Amino acid sequence: MKVAILSSTPENHVKVLCGLPDVEVVAAETWDAVEPVLRAAEAGARVLCEYPSAAKEADLRAVVDAGGDRLTFASPACHGEAFAVVRRGIADGGIGALTTVLGSLTTRADAVLGAAAPYLLDLADAVLGGEPARQVYAQTNTVLNGRIAESAAVLTVRYRSGKVASFDCRRSATGTGRPAVTFVGDKASVQYDAGPRLLDGDRPELGGEDLDALMLRDFLGSGKSPGPDGQAALRTFRIVQAAYESAHTGQPVDLPSGG
């Protein structure tokens, strides 16, 4: 199987792919635009796409429409047995009726709403079965790094059924980029932590799941990937855009009933 990589950090994926049997990496380039992904989708290729750092909804929708069920968005924390167990437990009623989702993610990137919130929202979307959001409220802070881009953000999402998700996103030089989420029910709660425990504040502890490798193996496998599809990516994109609007105006933002 021939694989081309278009990524903000292509070297991270090359190492994993080169270790897989019957996989040939034919190109590995940095990208920061929707157009290369659109061309690949229109050509009929299966596409594993990172969330674009800057895009209009019309551009993202064009990619989703072209890619169809061949399109998956890169969200490593959605992969692996640990999250699968959490999802099954919630679906089986292990925590009772789900009411609240609480999560946090620390990233090394600037503009933490766009860099961190999608990966928290993906986990909530997977557990909620794609339930659309009804209202979004966000606050941001640029004081921590003195830059224009936000270095911290708090995001609250109200869903159509009344469920609420609240997320804390921060920038840190030691950020893992892996979410930790607690799902709260009316009988119990369960936590899923996708971040590796650190030894000496720097080195990951041995063991645990390599989520990037599992994501790539799921994508290259014959089965349906557990990662977010195009429609899930559109739902996440709309929430993030509404969060930026809310942070700018200081008011909650209602999402259209059809989205």
matplotlib code that plots the C-alpha trace (Angstrom):
import matplotlib.pyplot as plt

x = [0.0, 1.3, 0.8, 1.4, 1.5, 0.4, 0.7, 1.9, 4.3, 4.8, 7.9, 5.7, 3.7, 6.6, 8.3, 5.1, 4.2, 7.7, 7.4, 4.2, 4.3, 3.3, 3.3, 5.4, 5.6, 5.8, 5.7, 5.8, 5.2, 4.0, 0.6, -1.5, -4.3, -7.4, -6.7, -4.3, -6.8, -9.6, -7.6, -6.9, -10.5, -11.7, -9.2, -10.9, -8.1, -8.8, -7.8, -6.7, -6.8, -5.7, -8.0, -6.9, -5.6, -7.5, -10.4, -13.9, -16.9, -17.5, -13.9, -14.2, -17.7, -16.2, -13.6, -16.3, -18.5, -15.7, -14.3, -17.5, -17.0, -13.3, -12.5, -11.4, -10.0, -7.0, -8.0, -5.7, -7.5, -10.6, -8.5, -7.4, -9.0, -9.2, -11.6, -13.5, -14.1, -15.3, -17.7, -19.1, -19.5, -21.4, -23.6, -24.4, -25.6, -22.6, -22.8, -26.5, -27.8, -24.9, -25.4, -22.1, -18.7, -15.7, -12.3, -8.9, -6.1, -2.7, -0.9, 2.3, 0.6, -0.8, -4.4, -5.6, -9.2, -8.4, -5.4, -6.9, -10.7, -11.4, -9.8, -11.9, -15.0, -14.3, -14.5, -17.8, -19.2, -18.3, -20.0, -23.0, -23.5, -23.1, -25.7, -25.6, -24.7, -27.3, -25.3, -21.6, -20.0, -16.2, -13.7, -10.1, -6.9, -3.8, -2.1, -0.1, 2.1, 1.6, 0.7, -2.4, -3.3, -5.1, -3.0, -5.9, -9.6, -12.7, -15.4, -18.9, -21.2, -24.9, -26.4, -29.9, -30.8, -29.7, -26.3, -23.4, -19.7, -17.1, -13.5, -10.3, -7.6, -4.2, -0.8, 2.3, 5.8, 5.4, 1.9, 1.2, -1.6, -3.6, -7.0, -8.3, -12.1, -14.6, -18.1, -20.5, -23.8, -26.6, -25.2, -21.5, -18.7, -15.8, -12.5, -10.6, -7.0, -5.2, -2.1, 1.0, 2.2, 5.5, 8.7, 10.9, 8.4, 9.7, 10.0, 6.8, 6.3, 6.8, 3.7, 0.2, -1.2, 0.6, -2.5, -0.8, 0.2, -3.3, -4.9, -2.8, -3.4, -7.2, -7.1, -5.1, -7.1, -10.2, -12.7, -14.3, -12.1, -13.3, -12.0, -14.3, -15.7, -16.5, -19.9, -18.3, -15.6, -18.2, -20.0, -16.7, -15.7, -19.0, -18.6, -15.0, -16.1, -19.0, -16.5, -14.4, -17.4, -18.5, -15.1, -15.1, -18.6, -18.7, -22.1, -23.3, -23.8, -26.7, -26.1, -28.6, -31.1, -30.1, -26.3]
y = [0.0, 3.4, 6.2, 10.0, 12.2, 15.8, 17.0, 19.8, 17.2, 14.6, 13.1, 11.9, 9.7, 8.5, 6.6, 4.6, 3.9, 2.7, 0.1, -1.4, -4.3, -3.7, 0.1, 2.3, 6.1, 7.8, 11.4, 13.3, 17.0, 19.8, 21.3, 24.1, 24.4, 22.4, 22.2, 19.2, 17.2, 18.2, 17.0, 13.7, 13.2, 14.0, 11.5, 8.8, 8.2, 7.3, 10.4, 10.8, 14.5, 16.8, 19.6, 22.6, 25.5, 28.0, 27.2, 28.4, 26.1, 26.0, 24.8, 22.1, 21.0, 20.7, 18.2, 16.3, 16.1, 14.9, 12.4, 10.8, 7.7, 7.6, 10.6, 10.4, 13.2, 12.6, 12.4, 9.9, 9.8, 8.3, 5.2, 2.3, -0.1, 2.2, 4.6, 1.8, 0.3, 3.7, 4.1, 0.6, 1.1, 4.4, 2.8, -0.1, 2.3, 1.8, 5.4, 5.8, 8.6, 10.8, 14.4, 16.2, 15.9, 17.6, 17.7, 19.4, 19.4, 21.2, 21.8, 23.4, 25.3, 28.8, 29.6, 26.9, 26.9, 25.8, 23.6, 21.8, 22.0, 19.8, 16.8, 17.2, 17.8, 14.6, 12.5, 14.1, 13.7, 10.0, 9.3, 11.4, 9.7, 12.9, 14.9, 18.5, 21.4, 24.0, 26.7, 27.6, 29.9, 30.6, 32.8, 33.2, 34.7, 36.0, 37.4, 34.2, 34.5, 38.2, 37.2, 37.8, 34.2, 32.8, 30.8, 29.6, 29.1, 27.7, 26.3, 25.3, 23.5, 22.8, 20.0, 19.6, 17.0, 19.2, 17.5, 19.9, 19.7, 22.0, 22.0, 23.7, 24.3, 25.7, 26.3, 24.9, 24.1, 20.7, 20.0, 16.5, 17.4, 14.5, 15.0, 13.9, 13.6, 12.7, 11.5, 12.1, 10.2, 10.3, 7.2, 7.3, 8.8, 7.4, 9.1, 8.6, 10.0, 9.8, 11.5, 9.5, 9.7, 11.4, 10.4, 13.3, 15.7, 14.9, 11.2, 9.2, 6.1, 2.8, 0.9, 2.1, 2.6, 4.3, 6.2, 7.6, 4.1, 2.8, 5.6, 4.9, 1.1, 1.7, 4.0, 1.5, -1.5, -2.8, -1.9, 1.5, 3.8, 4.9, 8.4, 11.3, 11.3, 14.3, 15.1, 14.9, 17.3, 19.8, 19.6, 20.3, 23.1, 24.9, 24.7, 26.0, 28.9, 29.7, 29.6, 32.3, 34.4, 34.0, 34.9, 38.0, 39.2, 37.9, 36.3, 32.7, 31.8, 29.8, 27.3, 26.8, 24.0, 22.1, 21.9]
z = [0.0, -1.0, 1.5, 1.1, 4.2, 4.3, 7.9, 10.1, 11.6, 8.9, 10.6, 13.5, 11.1, 8.9, 11.8, 12.6, 9.0, 8.1, 10.7, 9.2, 6.7, 3.1, 3.5, 1.3, 2.2, -1.2, 0.0, 3.3, 3.2, 5.4, 4.7, 6.1, 3.6, 2.6, -1.1, -1.1, 0.9, -1.4, -4.4, -2.8, -1.8, -5.3, -6.7, -4.7, -2.2, 1.4, 3.5, 7.1, 7.6, 10.4, 11.4, 9.3, 11.3, 9.2, 7.0, 6.1, 6.6, 2.9, 2.3, 4.9, 3.6, 0.1, 1.5, 3.4, 0.4, -1.8, 0.7, 1.8, 3.9, 2.8, 5.0, 8.6, 10.8, 12.9, 16.6, 18.3, 21.6, 19.9, 19.1, 21.4, 23.7, 26.7, 25.1, 23.5, 27.0, 28.3, 25.4, 25.9, 29.6, 29.1, 26.4, 28.7, 31.4, 33.7, 34.9, 34.6, 32.4, 31.1, 32.2, 32.0, 30.2, 31.8, 30.1, 29.9, 27.4, 27.6, 24.3, 23.2, 20.4, 20.4, 19.8, 22.1, 21.1, 17.6, 18.7, 21.6, 21.7, 18.7, 20.4, 23.5, 21.4, 19.3, 22.5, 23.6, 20.1, 19.9, 23.3, 22.5, 19.1, 17.1, 19.0, 17.7, 20.0, 20.9, 22.5, 23.0, 25.5, 25.7, 27.5, 26.5, 28.0, 26.2, 29.4, 30.0, 26.9, 25.9, 22.4, 20.2, 20.2, 23.2, 25.7, 27.8, 27.2, 28.9, 26.7, 27.6, 25.2, 25.7, 23.6, 22.3, 25.0, 27.8, 28.4, 29.1, 28.2, 29.8, 28.7, 29.9, 27.3, 28.1, 26.5, 28.2, 27.1, 28.6, 27.1, 25.9, 23.5, 25.0, 26.5, 29.9, 30.0, 32.8, 31.9, 34.7, 35.0, 37.5, 39.2, 38.7, 36.6, 34.5, 33.5, 30.3, 30.3, 26.9, 28.2, 29.2, 32.8, 32.9, 34.8, 36.0, 34.4, 30.9, 30.0, 29.3, 31.5, 29.7, 28.7, 27.7, 24.2, 21.3, 20.1, 17.0, 15.9, 16.6, 14.7, 11.6, 11.9, 12.2, 9.2, 7.0, 8.1, 6.4, 9.1, 9.8, 11.7, 15.1, 14.4, 13.6, 10.0, 7.9, 9.6, 13.0, 11.9, 10.7, 14.0, 15.8, 13.4, 14.0, 17.8, 17.7, 15.4, 17.7, 20.7, 19.0, 18.4, 22.0, 23.3, 21.2, 22.2, 25.8, 25.1, 24.5, 20.8, 19.7, 16.9, 14.0, 14.7, 11.5, 12.3]

ax = plt.figure().add_subplot(projection="3d")
ax.plot(x, y, z, "-o")
ax.set_aspect("equal")
plt.show()
